[in-house]
Amino acid sequence: MTTIYRAEVIGSLLRPAYLKEARRAWEAGQLSTPEFKRIEDRAVNEAIALQEAAGLDVITDGEMRRFLFTGTLTEAIDGLSPIPTATMHWHGQTPEEDMDFQFPLCVTGKLRRRRSLATEEFVYARSKASKPLKMTLPSPLMLALFWSPEHSITAYRDPFALFADAVDILRQEVHELAGLGCQYIQIDAPELATLVDESQRRATYEARGVSTERMLGEGIEMLNALADAPGVTFGLHMCRGNNAGHWMSQGGYEVISKQVFQRATKYDIFLLEYDDWRSGSFEPLRDIPPEKVVVLGLVSTKKEAVEPSEGLITRIEEASRYFPREQLALSTQCGFASVLQGNPITEAAQEGKLRLVVEVARRVWD
C-alpha cells in the first residue's frame, strides 16, 4: 500500500537573500566552495525547520542547492553550454506582466554525468529531518527546452536520443538514492501539462522539431523506465509552467489524461496543479486508476493572497465526485522557487500557505 501523505509539499522553497548573495559571490570566485556549502547547509536547515514546524507530513530540502529545479541534470552534467535556447512566452497575472524568457543553457554535446547533486541533497537532509523526506528529480523530457535544432544537432540529431541519455543518468540517480534509503522520489514533468495548450505544442515543441505525439508515447515509456527501484514510492508532478510567478499553458488535463494517467503505470502518486481556472475541471481524474493517490495542488505559489480554507474544502469535496476521497491529498500547486529568483510572494505568505495545507488536510481527513 502506498503511504498517503495528506499534507504534501512539491519541492522548492523561496531562497533566502543571504543564499542568493552567496551564490553570486561563489560564481564570481569571491567565495570559496567550502564556505558556500556551509551557507547552503544553513539554508537547508531552515527549510527543513520551516516545513516541520508547519506540520507537513513529508518534506524536501527546499531545493536550496539548485539554481533551477532541473539542477540534478542541468547543473551536474557535461554537454550543456551557456547559450540561450529558443524564446518562450510566459504569462503573468495581467497581460502587462507577460514576458519572453530564454532558458540560459543549450545542449551542445553528449551528456556526461559529472557528479551527483541528488545524493548530496538527500544525505545531508536525511541527517537533519525528523519527517519523511522526498527527493525531486526532473523529467528527462524537460531537456526539450534545452535542445536546439541550431546548436544541438551535431550531438543529438533526434531530441529523443538526448532524452534517452538523460534517462540513463537519472536512473543512476534513482538507484543511488534508493541505496541510501530514499523511499519517495518525485519526478517533475511540467512539460506534459504544457501540452494541454495547442499554442504551446506548436510554438515550444513542434516548431523546434520536438514531436509532442512522441512525448506522449515514447516519452511516457521513458518516465516509466525511471520508476524501477524496489521499495521506492514514485510520484509524477505536473504543472503548466512556473517561472517567477509566470505560467506557460492553459487547458484541462483531458487533452493528455488517457495517455499520461493510464500509461504512466509505474507511478503511485500523481501531483496535479489545480489552483485556478487554467487547470480545467476535475473530471479527467476519472482516467486515473482508483488505486493511485492524487495530490490536489489547490494552493497557489504564484499569488500572495492566502486562500480561504472553506473554499479549499469545497474543492476537495468536488474532486471526490471523480476520484475516491480516501485516495486524495493536498499540496501547493507547484514549488515556490522553480528558479533561483523565486515567485513574487513573501516568506510570510509562503509559511502561511504551508500551514494552510496542513490545516485543511487535518480538517478533511483526520
N, C-alpha and C positions, 0 to 999 in steps of 0.2 A: 504494500500500500504506500502511495506517495504521501509524504508528510505535507499537510496543508498549513502553510504559514498565512494566517488570516490577515495580518498586518505586514505588508511587504514593502520593500524599497527597490527601486530599479537599479541604481548603481552610483552615479556621480553625485557629489555634493559640491556646493559653492567652494571654490578655492579661497582660503583666507588671503588677505592682501599681502601679508608677510611672505607667503609661499610664492605668489606671483612675482614679487620683487626678487626673491631668492633665485627663482628660475631665470629671470632676466640676467641677474648678475652671474650666475653659473654659465649660461650660454655665452656671455661676453668674456668669459675667462677671469672674472673678478671674484669668484667664489670657488673654493676647492670642492671637489666631489664629496669627500668625507663630511664637510660642513653642510653641503647641500642635502646630503642624505639624512643628516640629523634633523634638519628643518622639515624635510618630508616626513620623517618619523613623528615629529611633533604634530603635524597636520593630520596624519592618520590617527594618532592617539585621540585627538579632539573629535574627529569624525566618528570614531567608534563610540566615544563617550556620549556624543550628541544622540546617536541612534539608540543606544541602550537606555539613556535617560528618558527618551521619548516613549519607550516601551515596545518598539518594533520586535516582531517575532524572529526576524532574520536580518542580518546587516551586511554591509560591504565595507571596504576600506575607504569609500568615497571617491575612488579612482584618483587619489591625490598625487600619485606618481606619474600620471599621464598628462600629456598636452592635449590630446584628443581621446575620445572614448575608444578609438581604434588603436590605441597605443601599443597593445600587446603585439600587433602586427607592424604598424607603420613606424614605431619608434624602436623596434628591436630586430629589424631585419635589414639586410642589404638588398639593393635592387631599386631603391627609390631615390629620386633626385629632387632638389628644391626648385622644381619647375611647376608653375601653376597649371592645372588642368582646365578643362572647359568651364566657362562661366555658367552658373546656375542661378535661377531667380528664386529668391526666398521672400515669403510674405510676412509682413509684420501685423500688428493688431489693427492698423489702419493702412490704407494704400500709401500714405505718405511715409510709412515706416518700411516699405518694401526695400529690398536691397539685392544687388547682384554680388555673388560670392564665388571665389575660386578656391578649391582645396589647394593647399600650398605645396603639395608633393605630387610627383608623377612617377609611374613605373617606367624605368629606362633600362633595366637589366633583369636577369634571372633572380628570383627571390632566393635569399640565403639567410637562414636563421643565425643571427649574430649572438644573441643572448636571450634569456627568458626574463621578461618583465613580470609575467603572471606568477611565477614561483616566488619571486621576491615579495610581491604583494601578499600572497597567501601566507607564507611562512611568518612574516612579521605580524600581520593582522591576527593570525591564529593565536599567537602568543599573547595578544592583548585583549581578545574578545571573550566575553562570557556567554554570548548568544551564538546561535548557529551562524556560520559565515558563508556567504555566497560569493562566488567568483564570476566575473563577467568577461566574456571574450567576444570579439567582433565576428560577424559572419564573414566568411571568405568572399561572398558576393559584394561586400562593401568596397572591394578593390575595383569594382566597376567605375567608381568615381575617381579613381587614380589612374585608370587606363586611358591612354590617348592614342587615337589612330595615327597621330603625327609622331609622337615620341616613343611609344611602347612597342611599335610593330616589329622592330628588329629582335626584341626579346620574346614577345608573345604576339604572333600574328593573330591567334584566336584568343580573345579575352578569357574563354573558359579554360584554356590551358593555364593561364595565370591563376584562376580560381582554384584549379586542381592542385597547384603547387602550394597555395595558401592553405588548402585543406590538410595537406601533409604536415605543414608547420603547426597548424592549430591542433591536429590530432596528437602531435608530440606534447604540446602544452597540456591537453586534456589528460593524457596518461601520466604525465609527471604530477599534475595536480592530484589526480586520483591516488597515486602512490604516496603522496604526502598527507593523505587523509581528507581531501576535499570531498564533500558529499553533495554539493549543489553547484552546478555550473549553468549560467545563463548565457545563451548566445544572442547577441544583439543584432537584429536583422531589420533595421528600418527600411532598407531598400525594398523589401517585399511589400510593405504597406504603401510606399510611394507609388507602386504600380497600380493602385486603385484609381489614379488620376491619369486619364488618357493623355493630357498635355505633357505630363512628366514622362510618361512612357516614351513619347516621341522625342521630346527635346533632350532629356537627360540620358537616355539609353539608346534608343533606336537610331537617332541621328548620329551617334558616335560609334555605331557598329556593334552594340551590345543587344542581343536578341532578348526581349522580355519573355517570349514564349519559352525559350531555353532556360531563363532564370527560374520560371515556374515549373520546369520539368527537370532538367539536369541539375539545376540549382538546388531544388528541394532534396534530391538524392545526395548531393554534396553535404547539405546540412545534416541529413540523417547519418552520413558517414562519420561526422564528428562525435555523435552521441553514442559511443560504443563502450564506455568504461563501466565495468560492473560496480555496483554499489553507489553509483552517482545518479542523482536526480538531475534531469536536464530540462531547462526552461527555454522557451523561444519568445523573445521580446520584439514587438513590432510597434513602430510609430511612424508618423508621416513627416519626419524631419524635425530636428531640434537643434537650433543654432542661434545661441544668444537671444532666445525668445522668439525666433522666427521659425516658419514651417514651410515645407515644400508642396505637399499634396493635400487634396481633399476628396472625400468619397468614402462610401461604406465598404466593409470587408467582403460583401457578397461578390465583388469582382474577382477576388482571389481565394475565397473561403474554401471552396472544394479542393482546389489544388494544394493549398497550404495546410489547412486544418485536417484534411483526411489523408494527406500523403506524408506529412511530417510525423511519421509513426513513432519515431524514437524519442519524441519529446513528451514529457509527462505534464508539463505546465505551459500554458500559453498566457503571456503577459501582454495585455492589449490596451492600447491608447483609446480612451473613451471620455475625454474630458470636455468635449464641446461638439458642436454641430458637424464639424469636419469628419467625424468618425462614423456618421450614419446611425442606423438603428442597431438594436441588439439581436435582431432576427437572425443574422448569419451565425450566431452562436449555436444554432441548431445543427450546423455542419460539423461541430466538434464532437468526437466520441464521448459519451457520457462518463467514462471512467477517468477522463483527463481532469485537470484542475485549470480553471480560468481565473486569472487575476485581473480585476477590472481597474484600469487606470483612470479613475474618475477625478482625481485631484490634480489640478494643473500646476506644472512647474514654470509655466510661462508668464503667469499673472500674479501680481502681488496680493490681490484680494483672496482671503481665505474663504473657501466655500462653506455654506451653511450645512451643518451635519444632517438636518432633516431632509434636505434635498438629495444628499448622497444616499441616505437610507431608502428614499423613494426610488432612486435609480437602481439600486441593488435589487429591490423587490421587482422592478420592471424586468431586469435582466433574468431573474429567476423564472420568468414565464417561458424562457427559451433554453435555459440550461439549469441543471439541478442546483438549488441553493446551497446544499451541503458541499458542493464542489467549487464554490466561488470563494474569492478572497478579494482584498482591496489594496491598492497602491496608488502612488502618484502616476501620471501618465508617461513620464519619462524621467531621466535624470535632471538634476538642477544645473549641471555644467557639463554638457556633452563636449564643449570646447573650453579651453582654459579661461576665457573671458567670463563664462557663466551666463545664466539667464538674468533678465532685469528685475530681480526681486531681492529683498534684503535677507540677511541671515536670520532675522527675527521671523520673517514670513516663512522661510524655509523650515525653521523649527516648529512654527505653528501648524504647518501643513503635515509634517511628520506626526505630530501629536494628534492631529485631526484623523489621520488614517487609523491610528491606534484606537482612539475614542469610538469611532464609528464601527470598526471591526468588533470591538468588545460588545457594543450595543446590539449588533446584528447576530453575532454567532456565539457569544458566551451565554 
